[in-house]
Amino acid sequence: MTTTNTLAAAEDAAVAIPGLVEDTEAIYLAPNWKLVWWRFKKHRLALICGIILLGIISIALFPNFYSTLPPQESDAKRAFIPPQTIRFFGPTGSFLYVYRVKGERNPKTLMMEWVTNEADTVPVKLFARGYEYEALGLFTTNIHLLGVEDPDSGNKFHILGTDRLGRDQWSRLMAGTQVSLSIGLVSVVVSIFLGVLLGGISGYFGGWVDMFIQRVIELLQSLPPIPIWMALTAALPRDWSVEQVYFAITIILALLGWTSLGREVRGRFLSLREEDFVVAAEIIGCTKPRVIFRHMVPTFTSHIIAASTLAIPVMIINETFLSFLGLGLRPPAISWGVLLQEAQNLQSIALAPWLLLPGLAVMITVLSLNILGDGLRDAADPYS
């Protein structure tokens, strides 16, 4: 290619990649990650979803910092308190405040009804002191993003209301975010590792190894999910701790979720193993693991990225509906599915519709992951 044609191609690439400097020589000097970032910024919606997911990840890492009360703290006298709106510039001079609520027994239905008292406020402030907790298991602190100004006053507020046991829904949602998101991420990491490894071995070696792995995949895909989960739930010991059940569910989701990616990887390896660059790598003496992971896997990185971002929402939804049906995590564990168990009957929904808000958290997370996956899939191949 002549110099003129090279510069023309670079100028075309510069038009395709937003934010690139005028000097087209930067195309030749930029590393691959920078080219991916330039193209990813063109997908504005994916960029916004990435920012939303960073916020969700920060909640998963520091759920107690975002909580206002201990997630397991219950008070039956404060059951079904409706969400309290945080307001600005209170009458007492506080920057943030909420109206105090007062419970009154309905003389006809004998049900507790909560009435807002606009003449009485509860001052709220940022970075307030509250209950103590361990941050990432490294140090102990009592600083929270939101809290009452005077922690010794006994005042409480509930951003998303309370459930039938008087537990703060906002604090439980923060704790559930950590569990549900970590199950999805860990399950996907394990399933992607198994899918790439076993699918690569199946497509690269062929023969009886390929036949055995494919029969295992077909067996796993033929299993009916609901009966299998019911059997696995019955098999789990009832005296297991929350951590043991959490670990078991993560492993089971991973073992059942790698099959689709494994077949896709196998198909790509069947078409790649006769390519010139693979044959050249074998001729110069590269080991088979190096040929697979160094030369063949990077050729479809964009597909693996897309599969990963699309698999995480599936894992989160699986954990949510399994826990909702009582086949996954069980109380006292806290996850999005466990929180939605409180809204399993019409009476609870009629009395406290805010119990459905964990479902909104699932929808926002899944939608953001799907859109982010589309953006990363397109950006992973900036020369396309």
N, C-alpha and C positions, 0 to 999 in steps of 0.2 A: 504494500500500500504506500502511495506517495505521501509526502509531508502534507500536501494540500488536502488530500482525502482524510488523513489522520486528524488534522485540525477540524475539518468539517464534521467528522464523526463525534469529536469531543464537544463541539458546539451543540450538536443535536442532543448529546447526553446532558449537557448543561441546562438545556431547555427543559428536559424531562425531570431533572432533579431540582426541586425548589431550594432557594437559599444558597445556591452555589455562587462563589465569587466570580467576578468577570474573567479572571485568568483561567482559561480552559485547561491549562497544564495541571491545575489542582486535581483534575479527574485522574491523571496518571499517578499522582503522588498520594492520593487519599487512600487510607486503609479500608478494608471491606466494611468494618463496623460504621465508619463515617458515611459511606455511601448508603448503607441501610438506614441510618438515622436521617439523612437528607430526604430520602424517599418516604420514610415513615411520616415525617412532618407534613407531607402533602395530604395525608389522610387526617383531616382535622377532627373528625368524629372519633377516630381511633385514638388520637392524641388525648382528647377529652376523657374518653373511657379509661385510658391509661392512668390519668391523674386521679380519677375516681377510684380505680383499683389500688393505687398507692395509698389513698386514704383508708380503704378497707383493710389493706395489709397492715397499716400502722395500728388499726384497731385490733387486729388479730395478734400483733406482737405485744401490745400494751393494753389489754382489755380493762384492767383495773384502773388505769389512769383515766380512761374515758368514763368509767362507772361513777355513779354518785352514791350508791349504797352497796353493801355486800350482796352479791347475787343470790346467796342462799338464805338471806335474812327474811324471815316471815313475820307477819303481824296480822292475825285474822281480823282484828278490828279495823284494818285499813284495806279490806278486800274491795276490789272493783272500783278503785278511785279512778276517775277519768283522767286523760292526759292534761297536764297543766302547762299552759303556754308561758314561755319565758318572755318577759316584757322589758322594755328599756326605760331608764330614767324614772325611778320610783318616787313616790311622794315623800319618802323619808330621806331622799338624797342619794340612794344607792343607784348604781348604773344599771344593774340587772335585778329583777325581782319576779316573783310569782304571787298570785293571789292565794291566800290560804283557803283550804276547803274544809267544810264542816259536815259531818254525817248526821242525817236526820232520819229517824225510823218512820216509814210510811204507815199510818194507822190502819189502812185497809189491807195492803199487801204484806205488811210487816217486813218489807225489804228496806235495806239501807239505801238512802238516796243522798248523794253528795252535792252540796250547794256551795257555790263560790261566794266568798265573802270579800267583796271589793274594798271594804273599809280596812281590811287587815292584810298585810303583805309579808312575805318572807324574803328578806334580802339574799341575793345570790351573787357570787363573784367567781371570776376566773382564777384558776390555779389555787383552789381552796384546799384546806386541810380536812382530811376525813379519816376513814379507817386505814390501817396500815396494811401493806401488801409488799410482796417481793417482785421487783421488776426484772424480768428475764432470769430470775433465780440468782441475780448477782448482788443486789443490795435492797435494803428495806426502806420504804418511804411511805408517806401518807399524803402526797400531793396528788390532787385530781384536777382534771380540766375544769369541772364545774362543781360547785358545792355551796353550802350555806355560809354566810359570813362568820357566824359564830357556831362552830361545831359542837360546843358544849350546851347549846340552847335546847337541843332535842328537836329542832325544826327539821322537817323533811319535805322534799318535793319530788314529783314523779313526772318526768318529761313524757313518757309513754304510758302512764297510768300503772295500775297494779293488777295482779291476777287474783284468783279466788282465795289464795293464801296470803294476800297482802304483800307479795314479793314485787320489787321494783322491776318493771318490764324493760326499761332502758338498760339497766345494769345486767340483766339476764341476756338481753340481746347482744351486748358487747361480749359477754363470756361465750355465748353460743357462736359468735362470729369466729372466735379463735378455734373452736373445736371443729366446726363444719368446714372452714377453709383449710385447716391443716390436714383433715382427712382427705379432702380433694387433692391437695398438692402432693402429699406423700403417696397417695394411691397412684396418681398419674406418673410420678417419678419412677416408682417401681414398675408400673405397667409398661412405660416407654422403654425402660431398660430391658425388660423381658421381651418386648415386642421386637426391638432392634436386634437384640442378641440372638434370640431363637429364630426370628424371621431371616436374619442375615445368614445364620448357619444353615438353615433350610434351603435358602436360595443359592448359596455359594457352593455347598458341598453336594447337594442333590442326593440321589440314590436312596438307600434305606433310611438315612438320617432325615431326609426330606419327607419321606413317606410317614415315618413315625411322628414327626412334629405336626404334620398336617392332620393326621388322625387324632392327635391330642386336641388340636384346635377345633376340629369338627365335633369331638365329644363335648368340649366345653361350651360350644355354641348351641348344641342341641339340648342343653339342660334348661328346663323351664325355670325362670327366675324366682317367681313367688314361692312355689313348693320347695325349691332349694333353700331359699332364705328361711322358710319356716322350719325346715329340718335342721339347718345350721343353728338357728336360734334355740331350738329345743336341745341341741347338742352342747351348747355353751353352758358351763356350770353356773348355777344361780348364785353361788358364793364368790364368783369372780369380782374383782374390784373394777371400778370405772376405767382405770388405766388398762387393765387386761382386756376388757370388752372393746375399748377404743382400738387397741393394737390388733385384735382379732378382726374387727370390721375393716380396718385399713388393709390388712393383708388379703382378706377375702375379696374386697373390691379390686385390688390390684391383680390378683390371680385370675379373676373373671373378666378383666377389662383389657388385656393385652392382645387378645386374639385377632381383632380386626387390623390393628397396626402390624402385627406379625405377618399376616397374609399380604398386606400392601408392601411391606419391606421385602418379602420373598419375591414378589413379582418384579420389583425394581432390580433386585440382585440377579434374577434370571436374565434380565436384559442387559445388565452392566458387566457381567463376569466375562463376556467375550469382547469387551471394548479394548481398544489399543492401549489405553493408559493402565488398565488392570493387567493386561498381559505383560506390558513393559515392567510393571512393578514386580510381578512374579519372576520375570527373567533376571532382574538384577538382584534377586535373593531376598525380597521382603517377606517377612513371616505372614502367615495367613491372618492373624489378628490385626497386623498393621495394614494389610491390604483392605480388610473389611472396614476398620474404624478410621483409618487415615485417608484412604483413597476413595472408597465406595460410599460410605455413609454421608460425607460432606456434600456429595452431589445432589442429594435431595433433602438438605437441611430445611429448606422452606416448607416442604411437606411435613416434616417432623414437627416443626414449630406450629403449623396450622393444626395438626392432629393433637398436639399437646394442649393448645388453648381451647380446642373444642372438647377435649376429653375432661378437662377440669370441671366445666359446668355439669357434665353428665355425672361425674362422681359426686358432686355436691348435691345434685337432685336425687341421686340414688340414696345417699345417706339421709337426706331430708324425708323422703317418702317412706323409707324403711323405718326410721325412728318414729315417724308419724303413725305408722301402722303398728308400732310396738315390736318390730322385728329387728331393730337396730339398737341404738343407745337407749338406755332406760334411766329414769330419774334415780339417783340425784344428779346424773350427768346433765349437762346443759348444752344443747345444740339447737339449730333452727328447727329440726324435726321434732325434738322434744318440746320446744316452746309451742309448736303448732298443735301438739296433743291437747293443749288447754282449750282449743277451739274446735273440738271434734263434735260437739253437739250444738243444736240450734239455740238452746237456752243460754249457753255461754256467749254465743255470737250476738244474741239479742241483748244480753245484759252488758257485754263488754266487747264491742266490735274491734277495739284496738288490739285484741289478742291475735288478730290476723296480720298484724304489721310484720312479724318475722317472714311471712310469705313475700311481702314487698321487698325485704332485704335479699331474699333468694332471687327474685326477678331482676333486681338492679345488678346484682353480682353476675348472674348468668348472662344477661344481655351485654354487660360491659366486657366480659371475657370473650364472647362471640365476636363482637365488633373489633376488639383489640386483636383477636386472632386473624381476622380478615386483613387488618392493616399490616400485621407482622408478616403474613404470608406474601402479600404483595411486595413488601419492602425487603424481604430476604433475598430477592433476586433483582438487584437494582439495574442490571443490564437487560432485563426482559423488555 
